[in-house]
């Protein structure tokens, strides 16, 4: 499902205009981003948890030239599905 398809689904399911649904979807993603930046974790009970973890810099190898290269440190985002989401997908 693309973002546009999600907006259309939210508009239809909630009885909103597409513009209002677009604002709602955008606000949700901004809230998730803010939560990850501030606390490193956003939890939707039963559905899943987004978490941010720091990955330290390391040495790697350029696959094209086979030369060593430095991979910089960065934050990575992970998502762990909760029981309600797993059950919904599996049933």
C-alpha positions as YAML, in Angstrom:
chain: A
units: angstrom
residues:
- id: 1
  name: UNK
  ca: [0.00, 0.00, 0.00]
- id: 2
  name: UNK
  ca: [1.38, 3.39, -0.96]
- id: 3
  name: UNK
  ca: [0.93, 6.59, 1.04]
- id: 4
  name: UNK
  ca: [-1.75, 7.79, -1.40]
- id: 5
  name: UNK
  ca: [-3.64, 4.51, -1.03]
- id: 6
  name: UNK
  ca: [-3.41, 4.86, 2.76]
- id: 7
  name: UNK
  ca: [-4.79, 8.40, 2.57]
- id: 8
  name: UNK
  ca: [-7.68, 7.19, 0.41]
- id: 9
  name: UNK
  ca: [-8.41, 4.34, 2.85]
- id: 10
  name: UNK
  ca: [-8.36, 6.68, 5.87]
- id: 11
  name: UNK
  ca: [-10.61, 9.19, 4.07]
- id: 12
  name: UNK
  ca: [-13.15, 6.51, 3.17]
- id: 13
  name: UNK
  ca: [-13.04, 4.59, 6.45]
- id: 14
  name: UNK
  ca: [-13.23, 7.67, 8.70]
- id: 15
  name: UNK
  ca: [-15.59, 9.65, 6.50]
- id: 16
  name: UNK
  ca: [-13.09, 12.44, 5.94]
- id: 17
  name: UNK
  ca: [-12.14, 14.43, 2.90]
- id: 18
  name: UNK
  ca: [-8.89, 13.40, 1.23]
- id: 19
  name: UNK
  ca: [-7.30, 16.68, 2.36]
- id: 20
  name: UNK
  ca: [-8.23, 16.02, 6.01]
- id: 21
  name: UNK
  ca: [-7.04, 12.41, 5.75]
- id: 22
  name: UNK
  ca: [-3.74, 13.62, 4.24]
- id: 23
  name: UNK
  ca: [-3.26, 15.98, 7.20]
- id: 24
  name: UNK
  ca: [-4.07, 13.18, 9.65]
- id: 25
  name: UNK
  ca: [-1.60, 10.75, 8.07]
- id: 26
  name: UNK
  ca: [1.12, 13.43, 7.89]
- id: 27
  name: UNK
  ca: [0.50, 14.39, 11.53]
- id: 28
  name: UNK
  ca: [0.80, 10.74, 12.59]
- id: 29
  name: UNK
  ca: [4.19, 10.38, 10.88]
- id: 30
  name: UNK
  ca: [5.40, 13.68, 12.38]
- id: 31
  name: UNK
  ca: [4.35, 12.41, 15.81]
- id: 32
  name: UNK
  ca: [6.27, 9.17, 15.31]
- id: 33
  name: UNK
  ca: [9.35, 11.12, 14.17]
- id: 34
  name: UNK
  ca: [9.10, 13.44, 17.19]
- id: 35
  name: UNK
  ca: [8.74, 10.52, 19.59]
- id: 36
  name: UNK
  ca: [11.76, 8.75, 18.12]
- id: 37
  name: UNK
  ca: [13.88, 11.90, 18.29]
- id: 38
  name: UNK
  ca: [12.87, 12.74, 21.87]
- id: 39
  name: UNK
  ca: [12.61, 9.37, 23.59]
- id: 40
  name: UNK
  ca: [13.89, 6.84, 21.06]
- id: 41
  name: UNK
  ca: [10.71, 4.78, 21.26]
- id: 42
  name: UNK
  ca: [7.07, 4.96, 20.09]
- id: 43
  name: UNK
  ca: [4.68, 2.22, 21.20]
- id: 44
  name: UNK
  ca: [1.22, 1.36, 19.89]
- id: 45
  name: UNK
  ca: [0.01, -1.21, 22.43]
- id: 46
  name: UNK
  ca: [-0.78, -4.49, 20.71]
- id: 47
  name: UNK
  ca: [0.28, -3.25, 17.27]
- id: 48
  name: UNK
  ca: [3.98, -2.65, 17.60]
- id: 49
  name: UNK
  ca: [6.90, -0.51, 18.67]
- id: 50
  name: UNK
  ca: [9.18, 1.77, 16.67]
- id: 51
  name: UNK
  ca: [12.59, 2.20, 18.27]
- id: 52
  name: UNK
  ca: [15.73, 4.14, 17.42]
- id: 53
  name: UNK
  ca: [19.17, 2.73, 18.13]
- id: 54
  name: UNK
  ca: [22.65, 4.15, 17.64]
- id: 55
  name: UNK
  ca: [24.88, 2.15, 15.31]
- id: 56
  name: UNK
  ca: [28.54, 2.98, 15.84]
- id: 57
  name: UNK
  ca: [30.87, 3.75, 12.96]
- id: 58
  name: UNK
  ca: [32.86, 0.86, 11.57]
- id: 59
  name: UNK
  ca: [35.25, -0.20, 8.85]
- id: 60
  name: UNK
  ca: [33.80, -1.70, 5.70]
- id: 61
  name: UNK
  ca: [34.90, -2.69, 2.22]
- id: 62
  name: UNK
  ca: [33.79, -0.96, -0.97]
- id: 63
  name: UNK
  ca: [32.32, -3.82, -3.05]
- id: 64
  name: UNK
  ca: [33.37, -2.23, -6.34]
- id: 65
  name: UNK
  ca: [36.98, -1.34, -5.56]
- id: 66
  name: UNK
  ca: [37.58, -3.77, -2.66]
- id: 67
  name: UNK
  ca: [39.23, -0.92, -0.77]
- id: 68
  name: UNK
  ca: [38.59, -0.33, 2.94]
- id: 69
  name: UNK
  ca: [36.25, 2.50, 3.80]
- id: 70
  name: UNK
  ca: [34.87, 4.08, 6.95]
- id: 71
  name: UNK
  ca: [31.13, 3.71, 7.53]
- id: 72
  name: UNK
  ca: [29.94, 6.61, 9.72]
- id: 73
  name: UNK
  ca: [27.90, 6.22, 12.89]
- id: 74
  name: UNK
  ca: [24.15, 6.70, 12.49]
- id: 75
  name: UNK
  ca: [20.78, 6.10, 14.10]
- id: 76
  name: UNK
  ca: [18.76, 3.19, 12.74]
- id: 77
  name: UNK
  ca: [15.02, 2.65, 13.13]
- id: 78
  name: UNK
  ca: [13.46, -0.72, 13.81]
- id: 79
  name: UNK
  ca: [9.87, -1.90, 14.16]
- id: 80
  name: UNK
  ca: [8.73, -4.87, 16.20]
- id: 81
  name: UNK
  ca: [5.18, -6.02, 15.46]
- id: 82
  name: UNK
  ca: [2.82, -6.60, 18.38]
- id: 83
  name: UNK
  ca: [0.43, -9.47, 18.95]
- id: 84
  name: UNK
  ca: [-2.71, -7.78, 17.51]
- id: 85
  name: UNK
  ca: [-0.92, -6.91, 14.26]
- id: 86
  name: UNK
  ca: [0.58, -10.39, 13.96]
- id: 87
  name: UNK
  ca: [-2.83, -12.00, 14.54]
- id: 88
  name: UNK
  ca: [-4.50, -9.70, 12.02]
- id: 89
  name: UNK
  ca: [-1.96, -10.54, 9.31]
- id: 90
  name: UNK
  ca: [-2.00, -14.29, 10.03]
- id: 91
  name: UNK
  ca: [-5.79, -14.72, 10.14]
...
